[in-house]
Amino acid sequence: MAQCRITEIFYSLQGESRTVGLPTVFVRLTGCPLRCGYCDTEYAFYGGQKMDISDIVEQVAAYKPRYVCVTGGEPLAQPNCIPLLTALCDLGVEVSIETSGAMDISKVDPRVIRVMDLKTPGSGEESKNRYENIALLESKDQLKFVICHREDYDWACETLAEYQLSDRCEVLFSPIHGELKPADLADWIVEDNLPVRMQLQLHKYLWGDEQGR
């Protein structure tokens, strides 16, 4: 039986993306090849518990969810994330994956909503961006830029224009919690009339960095 290494499975409110605020089951896979300077889930880098995919799906189904989010770490660093996503889709619920943009997304089940990062210079991991993934994104997907400072914002604007990203999918700009003032990012977006959605991390405002929320 195929297995994945799991850090946690929990039921909470979605803190980001298009479904922000909606009750969602989160499946957090263990491990990540990136080390972004602002990472808030370092506890998922190591450890975890191996679980059969069938047991993961059974535990998720027990919540009777409408939305399921597979996250990490970097979930696609585990090859068995691919069959896990398919099995979750077979529950008949909306499934999304949060991925760093450093891994190939081509084998992800087409029913899955891909919420993919492009790492800004401020993350320290810009070199890991897999730009080939951009051509695979569809209108149901979302592309996220985590903005650390004005230099990140300017870089994101250039990338947005260069790849015509807003014509491909919804684009999200998110400020680093506690570092970049949300109002500053909001002002920049309005001033430049950008075709993007600004988002805040709802879970941070509700529960801070509490694990499993």
SULDAUR-V599559 format. One record per residue. N is the residue number from 1. PHI is phi in radians with two decimals (999 if undefined). PSI is psi in whole degrees, -180 to 180 (none if undefined). OMEGA is omega as a letter, one per 40 degrees, with the letter a starting at -180 (none if undefined). Layout:
# SULDAUR-V599559
n:N phi:PHI psi:PSI omega:OMEGA
n:N phi:PHI psi:PSI omega:OMEGA
This chain:
# SULDAUR-V599559
n:1 phi:999 psi:130 omega:i
n:2 phi:-1.11 psi:142 omega:a
n:3 phi:-2.23 psi:157 omega:i
n:4 phi:-2.23 psi:152 omega:i
n:5 phi:-1.59 psi:122 omega:a
n:6 phi:-2.00 psi:132 omega:i
n:7 phi:-1.47 psi:-44 omega:a
n:8 phi:-2.89 psi:153 omega:i
n:9 phi:-2.23 psi:125 omega:a
n:10 phi:-2.64 psi:161 omega:a
n:11 phi:-1.96 psi:125 omega:a
n:12 phi:-2.71 psi:-167 omega:i
n:13 phi:-1.64 psi:140 omega:i
n:14 phi:-1.14 psi:128 omega:a
n:15 phi:-1.64 psi:-14 omega:a
n:16 phi:-2.48 psi:178 omega:i
n:17 phi:1.30 psi:-173 omega:a
n:18 phi:-1.16 psi:-26 omega:a
n:19 phi:-1.72 psi:24 omega:a
n:20 phi:-0.93 psi:136 omega:i
n:21 phi:1.56 psi:-10 omega:a
n:22 phi:-1.59 psi:138 omega:i
n:23 phi:-1.01 psi:130 omega:a
n:24 phi:-2.51 psi:142 omega:i
n:25 phi:-1.59 psi:129 omega:i
n:26 phi:-1.85 psi:132 omega:i
n:27 phi:-2.02 psi:106 omega:a
n:28 phi:-1.72 psi:113 omega:i
n:29 phi:-1.45 psi:153 omega:a
n:30 phi:-1.58 psi:142 omega:i
n:31 phi:1.79 psi:147 omega:i
n:32 phi:-2.83 psi:132 omega:i
n:33 phi:-1.46 psi:-6 omega:a
n:34 phi:-1.75 psi:160 omega:i
n:35 phi:-2.40 psi:68 omega:i
n:36 phi:-1.12 psi:139 omega:a
n:37 phi:-1.09 psi:-24 omega:a
n:38 phi:-1.80 psi:12 omega:a
n:39 phi:-0.97 psi:134 omega:i
n:40 phi:-1.98 psi:13 omega:i
n:41 phi:-2.28 psi:42 omega:i
n:42 phi:-1.06 psi:-24 omega:i
n:43 phi:-1.12 psi:-16 omega:i
n:44 phi:-1.58 psi:1 omega:a
n:45 phi:-1.19 psi:-35 omega:a
n:46 phi:-2.34 psi:168 omega:i
n:47 phi:1.42 psi:-130 omega:a
n:48 phi:1.36 psi:180 omega:a
n:49 phi:-2.34 psi:131 omega:i
n:50 phi:-1.24 psi:131 omega:i
n:51 phi:-2.36 psi:141 omega:i
n:52 phi:-1.12 psi:143 omega:i
n:53 phi:-1.00 psi:-38 omega:i
n:54 phi:-1.08 psi:-36 omega:i
n:55 phi:-1.26 psi:-37 omega:i
n:56 phi:-1.07 psi:-48 omega:a
n:57 phi:-1.10 psi:-40 omega:i
n:58 phi:-1.08 psi:-42 omega:a
n:59 phi:-1.17 psi:-40 omega:i
n:60 phi:-1.11 psi:-46 omega:a
n:61 phi:-1.09 psi:-28 omega:a
n:62 phi:-1.10 psi:-24 omega:i
n:63 phi:-1.37 psi:-11 omega:a
n:64 phi:0.92 psi:54 omega:a
n:65 phi:-1.42 psi:160 omega:i
n:66 phi:-1.74 psi:-25 omega:a
n:67 phi:-2.31 psi:138 omega:i
n:68 phi:-2.28 psi:134 omega:i
n:69 phi:-2.13 psi:123 omega:i
n:70 phi:-1.69 psi:124 omega:a
n:71 phi:-2.47 psi:-170 omega:a
n:72 phi:-2.66 psi:-143 omega:e
n:73 phi:0.81 psi:-155 omega:i
n:74 phi:-2.09 psi:100 omega:a
n:75 phi:-1.05 psi:-34 omega:a
n:76 phi:-1.30 psi:-4 omega:i
n:77 phi:-1.21 psi:-18 omega:i
n:78 phi:-1.74 psi:117 omega:a
n:79 phi:-0.96 psi:-33 omega:a
n:80 phi:-1.34 psi:1 omega:i
n:81 phi:-1.08 psi:-33 omega:a
n:82 phi:-1.09 psi:-54 omega:i
n:83 phi:-1.16 psi:-29 omega:i
n:84 phi:-1.08 psi:-46 omega:i
n:85 phi:-1.04 psi:-43 omega:i
n:86 phi:-1.11 psi:-43 omega:i
n:87 phi:-1.11 psi:-38 omega:i
n:88 phi:-1.19 psi:-40 omega:i
n:89 phi:-1.05 psi:-34 omega:a
n:90 phi:-1.16 psi:-13 omega:i
n:91 phi:-1.26 psi:-14 omega:a
n:92 phi:1.46 psi:21 omega:i
n:93 phi:-1.92 psi:167 omega:i
n:94 phi:-1.41 psi:124 omega:a
n:95 phi:-2.01 psi:132 omega:i
n:96 phi:-2.18 psi:159 omega:i
n:97 phi:-2.23 psi:137 omega:i
n:98 phi:-1.77 psi:116 omega:a
n:99 phi:-2.29 psi:150 omega:a
n:100 phi:-1.27 psi:-18 omega:a
n:101 phi:1.57 psi:1 omega:i
n:102 phi:-1.64 psi:-9 omega:a
n:103 phi:-2.00 psi:154 omega:i
n:104 phi:-1.16 psi:125 omega:a
n:105 phi:-1.78 psi:6 omega:a
n:106 phi:-1.16 psi:-25 omega:a
n:107 phi:-1.66 psi:1 omega:i
n:108 phi:-1.17 psi:136 omega:i
n:109 phi:-0.87 psi:131 omega:a
n:110 phi:-1.10 psi:-14 omega:i
n:111 phi:-1.35 psi:-16 omega:a
n:112 phi:-1.42 psi:137 omega:i
n:113 phi:-1.48 psi:122 omega:a
n:114 phi:-1.70 psi:118 omega:i
n:115 phi:-1.83 psi:101 omega:a
n:116 phi:-1.98 psi:136 omega:i
n:117 phi:-1.45 psi:152 omega:i
n:118 phi:-2.00 psi:119 omega:a
n:119 phi:-1.30 psi:126 omega:i
n:120 phi:-1.41 psi:165 omega:i
n:121 phi:-0.97 psi:-35 omega:a
n:122 phi:-1.15 psi:-17 omega:i
n:123 phi:-1.29 psi:-24 omega:a
n:124 phi:1.45 psi:1 omega:a
n:125 phi:-2.23 psi:26 omega:a
n:126 phi:-0.99 psi:-36 omega:a
n:127 phi:-1.14 psi:-16 omega:a
n:128 phi:-1.49 psi:-8 omega:a
n:129 phi:-1.05 psi:132 omega:i
n:130 phi:-1.79 psi:91 omega:a
n:131 phi:-1.18 psi:-18 omega:i
n:132 phi:-1.09 psi:-23 omega:a
n:133 phi:-1.17 psi:-27 omega:a
n:134 phi:-1.00 psi:-43 omega:a
n:135 phi:-1.14 psi:-16 omega:a
n:136 phi:-1.58 psi:-13 omega:a
n:137 phi:-1.24 psi:145 omega:a
n:138 phi:-2.14 psi:175 omega:a
n:139 phi:-1.07 psi:-28 omega:i
n:140 phi:-1.34 psi:-15 omega:a
n:141 phi:-1.48 psi:172 omega:i
n:142 phi:-2.40 psi:143 omega:a
n:143 phi:-2.08 psi:127 omega:a
n:144 phi:-2.03 psi:135 omega:i
n:145 phi:-1.99 psi:122 omega:i
n:146 phi:-1.63 psi:118 omega:a
n:147 phi:-1.75 psi:121 omega:a
n:148 phi:-1.61 psi:-33 omega:a
n:149 phi:-2.88 psi:-178 omega:a
n:150 phi:-1.05 psi:-36 omega:i
n:151 phi:-1.09 psi:-40 omega:i
n:152 phi:-1.09 psi:-42 omega:i
n:153 phi:-1.06 psi:-47 omega:a
n:154 phi:-1.08 psi:-41 omega:i
n:155 phi:-1.09 psi:-43 omega:i
n:156 phi:-1.10 psi:-40 omega:i
n:157 phi:-1.10 psi:-42 omega:i
n:158 phi:-1.12 psi:-42 omega:a
n:159 phi:-1.18 psi:-39 omega:i
n:160 phi:-0.99 psi:-45 omega:a
n:161 phi:-1.30 psi:-42 omega:a
n:162 phi:-1.05 psi:-42 omega:a
n:163 phi:-1.76 psi:5 omega:a
n:164 phi:0.83 psi:52 omega:a
n:165 phi:-1.16 psi:-35 omega:a
n:166 phi:-1.23 psi:-15 omega:i
n:167 phi:-1.43 psi:-13 omega:a
n:168 phi:-1.74 psi:-42 omega:a
n:169 phi:-2.81 psi:177 omega:i
n:170 phi:-1.24 psi:137 omega:a
n:171 phi:-1.97 psi:132 omega:a
n:172 phi:-1.99 psi:132 omega:i
n:173 phi:-1.95 psi:126 omega:a
n:174 phi:-2.24 psi:127 omega:i
n:175 phi:-1.38 psi:148 omega:i
n:176 phi:-1.10 psi:124 omega:a
n:177 phi:-1.11 psi:127 omega:i
n:178 phi:1.46 psi:-2 omega:a
n:179 phi:-2.11 psi:-56 omega:i
n:180 phi:-1.69 psi:126 omega:i
n:181 phi:-1.12 psi:126 omega:i
n:182 phi:-0.97 psi:-37 omega:a
n:183 phi:-1.11 psi:-33 omega:i
n:184 phi:-1.14 psi:-47 omega:i
n:185 phi:-1.09 psi:-41 omega:i
n:186 phi:-1.05 psi:-43 omega:a
n:187 phi:-1.11 psi:-41 omega:a
n:188 phi:-1.11 psi:-44 omega:a
n:189 phi:-1.10 psi:-44 omega:a
n:190 phi:-1.17 psi:-44 omega:a
n:191 phi:-1.04 psi:-39 omega:a
n:192 phi:-1.61 psi:-1 omega:i
n:193 phi:0.92 psi:49 omega:a
n:194 phi:-1.34 psi:145 omega:i
n:195 phi:-1.51 psi:58 omega:a
n:196 phi:-2.31 psi:162 omega:i
n:197 phi:-1.82 psi:126 omega:i
n:198 phi:-1.45 psi:139 omega:i
n:199 phi:-2.33 psi:149 omega:i
n:200 phi:-1.95 psi:160 omega:i
n:201 phi:-1.54 psi:95 omega:a
n:202 phi:-0.95 psi:-41 omega:a
n:203 phi:-1.10 psi:-30 omega:i
n:204 phi:-1.18 psi:-38 omega:a
n:205 phi:-1.28 psi:-28 omega:a
n:206 phi:-1.51 psi:-44 omega:a
n:207 phi:-2.29 psi:5 omega:a
n:208 phi:1.13 psi:-137 omega:a
n:209 phi:-1.76 psi:23 omega:a
n:210 phi:-1.05 psi:129 omega:a
n:211 phi:-1.16 psi:144 omega:i
n:212 phi:1.34 psi:19 omega:i
n:213 phi:-2.25 psi:none omega:none
